[in-house]
Amino acid sequence: MSNELRLSEFEQLTAIVYGDTFALYDEKSFDEFLSPFYSRLKANKIDLNIFKDKRCLDAGCGGGRGSILMAQCGAREVIGVDLSPANIESSRKRAAQKGFTNLTFQQHSLIELPFEDESFDVVWCNGVLHHSENPDQGLREITRVLKKGGYLWLYLYGSGGIYWHVVDWIRETLQDVDVRDCISQLRLMDTPVRRIGEWIDDWFVPHLRRYTVEDVTLRLDELGYKNTQALQFGVQYDTSQRRVQATANELDLMGDGDVRHFCRKVNDVSGNRHVLPDPPDGKGSPYVDAPIVFQFDGLLSEVAKNLRKLESQRGFDIAPYKILVSRSVHTKVRSLIENAADFDSKALHKHLTDLNVLLDNFVSNRK
């Protein structure tokens, strides 16, 4: 244990959230989890040959998706780093399963990487920095190890919108539930593995910052990148994709959109005026949602009230019901975002109303 990376309390929980969930993936579910990467690259006309014969870093490799993608695209060498020992082990097994011998995985923090300056041709950092203890330091580190002329794929959660508004409500609902108990409960409910990974991430990871496109773009410009405009296109459920040709209501419900960039490092760092925001509220960029996002708050408050009534009953274990309700609400919101049509607010209103009727009847029957 003495040679292992010392993790803070927050980092240990982050490692559990991702290590325990990525370990669940079999080969089929892993390939399904990988396919959206290819869809996003294709939609944004990014040439897969960019990875060919390159030395690549998968910064926050998780279960190894980015590493496998770059290897499949012809990378000469891929090094994956992650906080979680379980993720390192899962990624090694995945690489062996896929027959790749040019992939290695190491336990490191993105805040302090052990690599020399400008030692990688490509850095892939997908959905990681917003969970770290110092996102801007992590962004500076992956920039430091990237060669001039090299490429960065960066994905950060985008500010605002109905999805994160509901996730914040779920996080509050589940704040006293144990993460590993939640994983077990979701598995008992036959929840698809990909959904477990997505939800445990959103529900329990300690840091869940979201950023505006402007804040990230300004920082990338300052760090010496060019072509820093955010990527618009992706798969149907990407909020950036949904914003394309959206109605006014749809735009407001999607917030600022997912923040994905594929840019090239060309200059030295020019300053630190635009560091990634990290205010005390822990939510990243300051952002005010449009009023339409708050239209469901009354119904969500009623759901929370019904759960409190159940919790107050002597000897009643509320945790499974909190998980079941959270699963129900999250599933509905996600399905509406995955639908090609505009977000159906009436459908979510009906779902929450029906849920309250069920909970109210359950409370009444237990009296």
C-alpha distance (Angstrom), angle and dihedral (degrees) to the residues before:
residue distance angle dihedral
M1 . . .
S2 3.80 . .
N3 3.81 91.3 .
E4 3.79 94.1 51.2
L5 3.77 123.8 100.9
R6 3.81 111.8 -92.3
L7 3.79 108.2 -124.9
S8 3.77 128.6 -159.9
E9 3.80 118.9 -125.7
F10 3.81 90.6 -98.0
E11 3.81 91.8 47.8
Q12 3.82 91.1 50.0
L13 3.81 91.0 54.7
T14 3.81 90.7 46.3
A15 3.80 89.6 51.4
I16 3.81 90.5 51.3
V17 3.81 93.1 47.9
Y18 3.78 92.6 53.9
G19 3.79 101.5 29.0
D20 3.79 94.9 53.1
T21 3.79 94.7 45.8
F22 3.81 101.0 42.4
A23 3.81 88.8 50.4
L24 3.82 88.6 65.5
Y25 3.81 95.5 66.6
D26 3.78 118.8 108.2
E27 3.81 119.8 -162.4
K28 3.81 95.3 -89.7
S29 3.79 95.2 48.5
F30 3.81 90.4 44.5
D31 3.80 91.8 54.2
E32 3.81 89.9 48.6
F33 3.81 88.8 50.0
L34 3.81 89.9 50.4
S35 3.81 97.9 48.8
P36 3.85 97.2 77.3
F37 3.81 88.8 63.0
Y38 3.78 90.0 61.1
S39 3.80 90.7 45.0
R40 3.81 91.9 53.3
L41 3.79 93.6 47.0
K42 3.79 90.9 49.5
A43 3.82 94.2 44.8
N44 3.80 90.5 53.8
K45 3.83 93.2 43.6
I46 3.80 94.8 -118.1
D47 3.80 110.7 164.0
L48 3.81 111.7 -124.2
N49 3.81 88.8 -149.2
I50 3.81 87.3 76.2
F51 3.82 86.4 83.5
K52 3.81 95.8 46.2
D53 3.83 114.5 118.6
K54 3.81 90.5 -8.5
R55 3.80 132.3 133.0
C56 3.79 104.5 -122.2
L57 3.80 137.0 -169.9
D58 3.79 121.5 -151.0
A59 3.79 98.2 -157.0
G60 3.80 105.5 -157.1
C61 3.79 96.2 5.0
G62 3.81 98.3 -171.8
G63 3.79 106.3 -178.4
G64 3.81 92.4 -9.6
R65 3.81 102.5 -95.9
G66 3.80 96.2 137.0
S67 3.78 91.7 42.8
I68 3.80 93.1 52.7
L69 3.81 91.6 45.6
M70 3.82 92.8 53.3
A71 3.80 91.1 45.6
Q72 3.80 91.1 49.9
C73 3.82 87.8 51.5
G74 3.80 91.3 56.8
A75 3.81 104.7 -93.8
R76 3.80 112.6 172.2
E77 3.81 92.4 -143.2
V78 3.79 134.6 0.5
I79 3.78 125.3 -166.2
G80 3.80 116.7 -169.0
V81 3.79 121.7 -162.7
D82 3.78 128.4 -171.2
L83 3.81 141.3 159.3
S84 3.79 93.5 -125.8
P85 3.83 120.5 82.6
A86 3.82 87.2 -159.9
N87 3.81 90.4 56.5
I88 3.79 91.0 49.5
E89 3.80 90.0 52.8
S90 3.83 92.8 45.0
S91 3.80 91.3 49.5
R92 3.80 92.6 49.5
K93 3.79 90.9 51.1
R94 3.80 90.9 47.5
A95 3.81 92.6 50.8
A96 3.81 90.6 49.8
Q97 3.81 90.7 47.1
K98 3.81 89.8 53.1
G99 3.80 91.5 47.1
F100 3.82 98.1 -115.9
T101 3.79 118.2 146.6
N102 3.81 97.4 173.9
L103 3.81 95.3 71.0
T104 3.81 123.5 93.5
F105 3.80 129.2 178.4
Q106 3.79 129.0 -153.8
Q107 3.79 135.2 -180.0
H108 3.79 108.4 -117.5
S109 3.77 140.0 135.5
L110 3.81 118.3 -116.2
I111 3.78 87.6 -135.7
E112 3.81 90.3 71.3
L113 3.80 115.7 19.5
P114 3.84 119.3 -170.5
F115 3.82 94.9 -139.4
E116 3.79 130.5 106.9
D117 3.78 122.6 -105.9
E118 3.81 114.8 -80.2
S119 3.80 94.8 3.4
F120 3.84 99.7 137.0
D121 3.79 132.7 65.1
V122 3.81 94.3 -157.5
V123 3.80 132.2 22.4
W124 3.79 118.8 -163.1
C125 3.82 114.4 -164.7
N126 3.78 111.9 168.1
G127 3.79 121.6 177.0
V128 3.79 96.3 -26.1
L129 3.80 116.3 100.4
H130 3.81 95.1 62.9
H131 3.82 87.4 63.4
S132 3.82 96.2 48.7
E133 3.79 126.4 98.9
N134 3.81 92.3 -116.6
P135 3.81 112.5 21.3
D136 3.78 96.5 179.6
Q137 3.80 92.4 50.3
G138 3.80 88.4 50.2
L139 3.81 90.9 51.0
R140 3.80 90.3 49.9
E141 3.80 90.3 50.1
I142 3.79 96.3 51.6
T143 3.80 87.8 45.8
R144 3.81 90.4 51.4
V145 3.81 93.3 55.3
L146 3.82 94.2 44.7
K147 3.80 117.0 94.2
K148 3.78 121.3 -122.4
G149 3.76 104.2 -96.7
G150 3.79 90.1 29.9
Y151 3.80 126.6 122.9
L152 3.79 132.1 -116.9
W153 3.79 125.4 -157.9
L154 3.80 106.9 -163.7
Y155 3.79 128.8 177.8
L156 3.80 122.8 -177.2
Y157 3.78 129.4 168.3
G158 3.79 112.6 -96.8
S159 3.79 124.4 -125.4
G160 3.75 125.0 -101.1
G161 3.77 136.7 -8.5
I162 3.78 138.2 115.1
Y163 3.80 95.0 -72.2
W164 3.80 95.9 61.7
H165 3.81 91.8 37.5
V166 3.80 89.5 60.0
V167 3.81 92.6 41.4
D168 3.82 89.8 55.4
W169 3.81 88.8 53.2
I170 3.81 90.5 50.5
R171 3.81 92.1 48.5
E172 3.80 89.4 54.7
T173 3.80 91.0 46.7
L174 3.82 92.2 52.0
Q175 3.78 99.2 39.0
D176 3.84 92.8 114.8
V177 3.83 95.8 42.4
D178 3.81 120.0 102.0
V179 3.79 112.8 -117.6
R180 3.80 95.4 -136.9
D181 3.80 91.8 48.0
C182 3.80 87.2 52.2
I183 3.81 92.1 52.3
S184 3.82 89.9 50.8
Q185 3.81 92.0 48.4
L186 3.80 92.4 49.7
R187 3.79 90.6 50.3
L188 3.81 90.3 50.7
M189 3.81 87.2 53.7
D190 3.83 89.4 56.6
T191 3.79 90.4 -116.8
P192 3.83 111.3 175.0
V193 3.79 111.6 -102.0
R194 3.79 93.0 -121.0
R195 3.81 90.4 55.1
I196 3.80 91.2 49.8
G197 3.80 90.5 53.6
E198 3.80 92.6 47.1
W199 3.79 95.9 45.6
I200 3.80 98.6 43.0
D201 3.81 86.9 51.7
D202 3.80 93.3 51.7
W203 3.80 96.0 39.0
F204 3.81 104.1 44.5
V205 3.79 114.6 16.4
P206 3.85 106.3 116.6
H207 3.81 97.4 -133.4
L208 3.80 117.3 45.4
R209 3.79 105.4 166.8
R210 3.78 123.6 170.8
Y211 3.79 125.5 -160.1
T212 3.76 138.1 -158.6
V213 3.79 119.1 -119.9
E214 3.80 89.2 -120.7
D215 3.82 94.5 55.2
V216 3.80 93.4 49.9
T217 3.80 94.4 42.8
L218 3.81 92.7 51.0
R219 3.79 90.6 50.0
L220 3.79 93.5 48.8
D221 3.80 90.4 49.7
E222 3.78 89.4 52.1
L223 3.80 92.4 48.5
G224 3.79 91.0 58.4
Y225 3.80 104.4 -95.9
K226 3.78 128.3 137.5
N227 3.81 130.8 -157.3
T228 3.80 87.7 38.8
Q229 3.78 98.2 157.8
A230 3.80 109.7 128.3
L231 3.79 117.9 -104.9
Q232 3.79 112.1 -106.3
F233 3.76 103.0 -167.6
G234 3.76 135.8 68.6
V235 3.78 140.0 112.0
Q236 3.80 122.5 -24.2
Y237 3.80 97.0 -95.2
D238 3.83 94.9 51.1
T239 3.78 104.9 109.5
S240 3.81 89.6 -143.2
Q241 3.82 88.5 58.6
R242 3.81 91.6 46.0
R243 3.79 90.0 54.7
V244 3.80 90.5 61.7
Q245 3.82 106.9 102.2
A246 3.82 90.3 -10.7
T247 3.79 125.5 158.3
A248 3.81 118.6 -112.5
N249 3.81 92.5 -99.5
E250 3.79 91.6 48.0
L251 3.82 91.1 51.4
D252 3.79 91.6 52.8
L253 3.80 92.5 47.5
M254 3.82 92.5 50.8
G255 3.82 94.6 52.2
D256 3.80 116.6 -155.3
G257 3.80 92.9 -27.1
D258 3.80 131.6 -120.9
V259 3.80 112.8 -46.2
R260 3.79 110.2 -130.5
H261 3.79 124.6 158.9
F262 3.77 134.6 179.9
C263 3.77 106.7 -173.1
R264 3.79 142.0 152.9
K265 3.81 127.1 -119.8
V266 3.80 109.4 -129.4
N267 3.83 107.6 149.7
D268 3.78 143.0 37.1
V269 3.80 120.4 -95.6
S270 3.80 108.2 -76.2
G271 3.80 100.0 -164.7
N272 3.79 149.0 -48.1
R273 3.79 103.8 -103.5
H274 3.79 94.4 115.1
V275 3.81 106.0 43.2
L276 3.79 115.1 163.3
P277 3.82 106.8 -84.7
D278 3.79 116.1 -109.2
P279 3.83 107.2 174.0
P280 3.83 123.9 177.9
D281 3.81 92.3 -98.1
G282 3.81 87.9 68.1
K283 3.79 94.8 -133.3
G284 3.80 101.6 112.1
S285 3.79 119.4 -135.3
P286 3.81 116.4 33.6
Y287 3.78 105.8 -107.8
V288 3.81 135.7 167.1
D289 3.78 115.8 -152.3
A290 3.79 121.1 -138.9
P291 3.86 115.2 -102.1
I292 3.81 91.1 -108.2
V293 3.82 89.9 70.5
F294 3.82 91.0 63.2
Q295 3.81 96.2 54.1
F296 3.82 92.3 101.7
D297 3.80 97.0 50.8
G298 3.80 95.6 98.1
L299 3.79 92.3 54.8
L300 3.81 92.5 44.0
S301 3.81 89.8 51.0
E302 3.80 89.0 52.3
V303 3.82 90.3 51.9
A304 3.81 89.7 51.3
K305 3.83 90.4 48.3
N306 3.80 91.8 53.0
L307 3.80 90.8 49.5
R308 3.81 89.8 51.6
K309 3.82 89.7 52.4
L310 3.79 90.0 54.2
E311 3.79 92.1 45.3
S312 3.82 90.7 53.9
Q313 3.79 92.4 60.7
R314 3.78 112.8 101.7
G315 3.80 115.8 -102.0
F316 3.79 94.1 3.6
D317 3.82 116.3 140.4
I318 3.80 102.6 -144.3
A319 3.84 98.0 178.3
P320 3.84 97.5 86.4
Y321 3.80 90.5 48.9
K322 3.78 92.9 49.4
I323 3.80 88.3 52.1
L324 3.81 92.3 46.2
V325 3.82 92.3 49.9
S326 3.81 92.4 45.5
R327 3.80 90.0 50.1
S328 3.80 90.6 50.3
V329 3.81 95.2 49.4
H330 3.80 94.6 43.0
T331 3.81 92.5 47.0
K332 3.79 91.2 53.5
V333 3.81 95.2 48.1
R334 3.78 92.0 45.7
S335 3.80 93.2 48.8
L336 3.81 90.7 51.6
I337 3.80 90.5 51.6
E338 3.80 91.1 47.7
N339 3.80 90.6 52.8
A340 3.80 113.4 97.4
A341 3.82 91.3 -135.8
D342 3.79 123.3 82.6
F343 3.79 114.8 -74.4
D344 3.82 106.0 -77.6
S345 3.81 104.7 -134.3
K346 3.80 91.7 176.8
A347 3.80 90.6 57.7
L348 3.80 91.6 52.9
H349 3.81 90.9 46.9
K350 3.81 89.6 52.7
H351 3.80 92.8 46.5
L352 3.81 92.5 52.2
T353 3.81 91.7 44.1
D354 3.80 91.4 51.5
L355 3.79 90.6 46.6
N356 3.80 90.6 53.9
V357 3.81 91.2 50.3
L358 3.80 90.4 52.6
L359 3.80 92.9 47.1
D360 3.79 93.0 45.6
N361 3.80 91.2 51.4
F362 3.80 90.4 47.5
V363 3.80 91.1 51.7
S364 3.79 91.6 48.1
N365 3.80 93.7 48.8
R366 3.82 91.6 53.8
K367 3.77 94.9 55.1
